[in-house]
Amino acid sequence: MPTKVYFATNRSSTGSSNLADAYNFTPLAPGQLTFGSAIVGDADLSQLQAGAIQQLGPTNTNTISHADELEILGSGNDILIFIHGFANSFSDGITRAAFNQQWLASSKRLNKGITTIAFTWPSAGVVVDDSDVFVGLLEAPLSLILSCFGQLHNPHCHAYEQDRQRAKECGPALHSFLDRMTPLLLRARTLGRRVTLLAHSMGNLVLSQGVDAMRTAALPGVTCFDEVILAASDANWARDNAGAAPPDWLLVLPDIATRISEYHSVRDDIVRLSADITDLQRMGRDGPVNKATDTFATPASRFVDCHRLVDNMPNKTVDSCHQYYRRLHEIRDDIASMMAGAPTTDKIVTL
């Protein structure tokens, strides 16, 4: 059955009739957003393949439409807010959100249906710039990424560096999004719905910038989320390389979330390469600094080491090691359990 995904974006509209190209990677003015919805075809869950965008609904400027708000609240569903990662086009971000909704719904751990709201930031949707590479190397994408090792000036890093810069500039936009969604999220929670935010990969950098912007402007003073899930995070694991303290955004994240679940794996070669490029350890590889203590987390928070799990799922790609959160049943079911409000038993968990 096709899936409806609601979205907010700070991408510019192209006016194209091609639904996949409706929005590009040029950002809107800081804090400006477009809200809308999309119908996405069925995913092939057995092959881990997402469906395609079939239809885009009417859009609204800077706030969710009243009709969409009523539809979300009237659905009876729990709410999942999804922030995609590096190299996701508009179409990628929307279809990935729909896939996650269908994939999680296939778990037996959830108590309710899911309504997904995607925040799609202006990633260019490419791993490398075509103008920077020659055809022979295109047969080995990992070789291109590996060529970035220790060479920030290497042209093969441009796409990653440009996406990273765009992500770092998204703080005002994500702040605006969360600020404008807060009344709806609080209303949903009073109706007994659970609200989860899931950030993957570089989406964690977007989240960090948004939370920093919220912190600067004064946090809303209310808990918006039952669960925040940080998956394969391409965000710094500490304030600096000394690793003495967590970043500021992690220190205040518990002010808006009841629980934080962070998933990491030393098998994730993409975050390892990101660490090589940026010369900063990534949270998605080893987890945050001082994770065994309550330095920044709520007592209910948990840190999940996924390195023991082996990916034998179909259609493996160069970044499959970075997509484990949506490829492996064990992690899907664990995330679904957290979304459903399963009690926390252990702070440090190995799946």
PEGI-V608293 format. One record per residue. N is the residue number from 1. RES is the residue in one small letter. BURIAL is b if it has 16 or more other C-alpha atoms within 10 Angstrom, else e. Layout:
<<N & RES & BURIAL> <N & RES & BURIAL>>
This chain:
<<1 & m & e> <2 & p & b> <3 & t & b> <4 & k & b> <5 & v & b> <6 & y & b> <7 & f & b> <8 & a & b> <9 & t & b> <10 & n & b> <11 & r & b> <12 & s & b> <13 & s & b> <14 & t & e> <15 & g & e> <16 & s & e> <17 & s & e> <18 & n & e> <19 & l & b> <20 & a & b> <21 & d & e> <22 & a & b> <23 & y & b> <24 & n & b> <25 & f & b> <26 & t & b> <27 & p & b> <28 & l & b> <29 & a & e> <30 & p & e> <31 & g & b> <32 & q & b> <33 & l & b> <34 & t & b> <35 & f & b> <36 & g & b> <37 & s & b> <38 & a & b> <39 & i & b> <40 & v & b> <41 & g & b> <42 & d & b> <43 & a & b> <44 & d & e> <45 & l & e> <46 & s & e> <47 & q & e> <48 & l & b> <49 & q & e> <50 & a & b> <51 & g & b> <52 & a & b> <53 & i & b> <54 & q & e> <55 & q & e> <56 & l & b> <57 & g & e> <58 & p & e> <59 & t & e> <60 & n & b> <61 & t & e> <62 & n & b> <63 & t & b> <64 & i & b> <65 & s & e> <66 & h & e> <67 & a & e> <68 & d & b> <69 & e & e> <70 & l & e> <71 & e & e> <72 & i & b> <73 & l & b> <74 & g & e> <75 & s & e> <76 & g & b> <77 & n & b> <78 & d & b> <79 & i & b> <80 & l & b> <81 & i & b> <82 & f & b> <83 & i & b> <84 & h & b> <85 & g & b> <86 & f & b> <87 & a & b> <88 & n & b> <89 & s & b> <90 & f & b> <91 & s & b> <92 & d & b> <93 & g & b> <94 & i & b> <95 & t & b> <96 & r & b> <97 & a & b> <98 & a & b> <99 & f & b> <100 & n & b> <101 & q & b> <102 & q & b> <103 & w & b> <104 & l & b> <105 & a & b> <106 & s & e> <107 & s & b> <108 & k & e> <109 & r & b> <110 & l & b> <111 & n & b> <112 & k & e> <113 & g & e> <114 & i & b> <115 & t & b> <116 & t & b> <117 & i & b> <118 & a & b> <119 & f & b> <120 & t & b> <121 & w & b> <122 & p & b> <123 & s & b> <124 & a & b> <125 & g & b> <126 & v & e> <127 & v & b> <128 & v & b> <129 & d & e> <130 & d & e> <131 & s & e> <132 & d & e> <133 & v & e> <134 & f & e> <135 & v & e> <136 & g & e> <137 & l & e> <138 & l & e> <139 & e & e> <140 & a & e> <141 & p & e> <142 & l & b> <143 & s & e> <144 & l & b> <145 & i & b> <146 & l & b> <147 & s & b> <148 & c & b> <149 & f & b> <150 & g & e> <151 & q & e> <152 & l & e> <153 & h & e> <154 & n & e> <155 & p & b> <156 & h & b> <157 & c & b> <158 & h & b> <159 & a & b> <160 & y & b> <161 & e & b> <162 & q & e> <163 & d & b> <164 & r & b> <165 & q & e> <166 & r & b> <167 & a & b> <168 & k & b> <169 & e & b> <170 & c & b> <171 & g & b> <172 & p & b> <173 & a & b> <174 & l & b> <175 & h & b> <176 & s & b> <177 & f & b> <178 & l & b> <179 & d & e> <180 & r & e> <181 & m & e> <182 & t & b> <183 & p & e> <184 & l & b> <185 & l & b> <186 & l & b> <187 & r & e> <188 & a & b> <189 & r & b> <190 & t & e> <191 & l & e> <192 & g & e> <193 & r & b> <194 & r & b> <195 & v & b> <196 & t & b> <197 & l & b> <198 & l & b> <199 & a & b> <200 & h & b> <201 & s & b> <202 & m & b> <203 & g & b> <204 & n & b> <205 & l & b> <206 & v & b> <207 & l & b> <208 & s & b> <209 & q & b> <210 & g & b> <211 & v & b> <212 & d & b> <213 & a & b> <214 & m & b> <215 & r & b> <216 & t & e> <217 & a & e> <218 & a & e> <219 & l & b> <220 & p & e> <221 & g & e> <222 & v & e> <223 & t & b> <224 & c & b> <225 & f & b> <226 & d & b> <227 & e & b> <228 & v & b> <229 & i & b> <230 & l & b> <231 & a & b> <232 & a & b> <233 & s & b> <234 & d & b> <235 & a & b> <236 & n & b> <237 & w & b> <238 & a & b> <239 & r & b> <240 & d & e> <241 & n & e> <242 & a & e> <243 & g & b> <244 & a & e> <245 & a & b> <246 & p & b> <247 & p & b> <248 & d & e> <249 & w & b> <250 & l & b> <251 & l & e> <252 & v & b> <253 & l & b> <254 & p & b> <255 & d & b> <256 & i & b> <257 & a & b> <258 & t & b> <259 & r & b> <260 & i & b> <261 & s & b> <262 & e & b> <263 & y & b> <264 & h & b> <265 & s & b> <266 & v & b> <267 & r & b> <268 & d & b> <269 & d & b> <270 & i & b> <271 & v & b> <272 & r & b> <273 & l & b> <274 & s & b> <275 & a & b> <276 & d & b> <277 & i & b> <278 & t & e> <279 & d & e> <280 & l & b> <281 & q & b> <282 & r & b> <283 & m & b> <284 & g & b> <285 & r & b> <286 & d & b> <287 & g & b> <288 & p & b> <289 & v & b> <290 & n & b> <291 & k & b> <292 & a & e> <293 & t & e> <294 & d & e> <295 & t & e> <296 & f & b> <297 & a & b> <298 & t & b> <299 & p & e> <300 & a & e> <301 & s & b> <302 & r & b> <303 & f & b> <304 & v & b> <305 & d & b> <306 & c & b> <307 & h & b> <308 & r & e> <309 & l & e> <310 & v & e> <311 & d & e> <312 & n & e> <313 & m & e> <314 & p & e> <315 & n & e> <316 & k & e> <317 & t & e> <318 & v & e> <319 & d & e> <320 & s & b> <321 & c & b> <322 & h & b> <323 & q & b> <324 & y & b> <325 & y & b> <326 & r & b> <327 & r & b> <328 & l & b> <329 & h & b> <330 & e & b> <331 & i & b> <332 & r & b> <333 & d & b> <334 & d & b> <335 & i & b> <336 & a & b> <337 & s & b> <338 & m & b> <339 & m & b> <340 & a & b> <341 & g & b> <342 & a & e> <343 & p & e> <344 & t & e> <345 & t & e> <346 & d & e> <347 & k & b> <348 & i & e> <349 & v & e> <350 & t & e> <351 & l & e>>
